[in-house]
């Protein structure tokens, strides 16, 4: 599922070793994963839940 999607890296990524970074893939839902572990766990959000999260930030 996640391999067929386009992922966008956070603009807050420092790129250094040990840095924390996430990627998001927006389609009919929103998937979020750890940049350093692309094959690891993925958090899934419905469109409405993703909007609510982003608006709260």
Secondary structure, 3 states (H helix, E strand, C coil): CHHHCCCEECCCCCCCCCCCCEEEEECCCEEEEEHHHCCCCEEEECHHHHHHHHHHC
